[in-house]
Amino acid sequence: MTATTAPDRTRLAALLAAERAAFTERNPRSAAAHAESRHLLGGVPMTWMAKSLAGFPLYLGRASGARVVDLDGHELLDFCLGDTGAMAGHSPAPTVAAVTRRYAELGGATTMMPTEDAEVVAAELASRFGLAQWSFALSATDANRWALRLARALTGRPRILVNSFSYHGSVDESFIVAGPEGPRPRPGNVGPPVDVTETSRVAEFNDLAELERQLAFGDVAAVLMEPALTNMGIVLPDPGYLIGVRALTRAAGVLLVNDETHTVSAGPGGCTRAWGLSPDVVTIGKAIGGGIPIGAYGLSAELAERLRRRTELDLVDTGGIGGTLAGNALSLAAARATLTEVLTDSAYEHMTALSTRYTAGVQELITTCGLPWTVTQLGARSEYRFTPVRPRNGTESQRATDVELEDFLHLYLLNRGVLLTPFHNMALMCPQTTAADVDRHLTVLGAAVRTLTS
Ligand code: PMP
């Protein structure tokens, strides 16, 4: 494999088959557990777990810090970290203590009553992201949904604009992609309530001219975006792009919603703080609960005041912003401990330094072996992509997908004790990840590449 040649497909297919066989041999208890799952839709607890590398998913035994142990007892270095849900590491001690105290000692995981933890978490998020008023959900998807409802209510406009091939959870308005024939539903979208081209507009990331053109229709309530795309590889903003997005949205009276669910890898206040951004709304979920479900959205003081004046909006009962367990005592106890004691400034320094080491190591491999790949870092997160030119938008990055090559690398790593994020080549560092873990990944990845190219 050189910068000009793709991997030999016949060789790749044979190597993949061999890794699949080794995986099956290595994981009999996971295979049996899956075979016995007769009442689970798709044979898995959640249908996306059916994305499997070798016919059955790897079952979890236990996990701690930067390591998981599968059902067959293999310890794996975990660079997936629950696709960011466990960015604080698995079961960090302060979060375990807070959750145990709330659930076992005090009791009352969910009572419809606020706890004092809520204000502490909101204040922490406010100081990290620079937005004054916060509310809680149970997932990042829900945080996005409620933020979009509020945006439509406050602007009186119907549509939402997203970047092509972005991902914001199962938010109906977001499954739209750009193409030469114009916007279209993202392929495979399951049962949309209405055609997404009626609810949404789309522009490529890093394309200010197209954003301006789309906003000129005058019907967009909010731009929902990640400051850097993280769900189709990592796509970084061009210099000036995010400043341009803010200027265009302001000029058009469109609210800017930064989804920091993944980009919180950039620092304690995500890209918003790291890059000095000023969105109207920030949404987040996953990592801030240390593994306990939570979502949150923060509004600027100005927006919160606009909302306060709209007394006809039913925010209290059945107005469409809900969730009986949202803001529950357990989530907030977990988030308080995770934010104030685990995902601290010094933890970020450690995680980012390791990610830099990881990125440099992968880059060295790319250079030494002449691989037609790129590697991109966003703070504690790094990802390699199978294209020699760094993609500038979701569509370009999507074109660099090579499922067979990805499956081979993931399986090769997994069979040797290293777990990357499924659906990605994403590697995330947590406070307990070590330099030796990073180096182990690089050694195994190097061996995989040499196997492929020799
Ligand atoms: N926003 C972003 C940027 C995400 O990547 C995801 C999930 N990968 C979500 C929102 C939704 O998170 P959840 O599935 O936990 O609701």
Residues whose N, C-alpha, C, O or C-beta is under 5 A from the ligand:
A	BS01	PMP	S139 A140 T141 D142 Y167 H168 G169 D259 T261 H262 G285
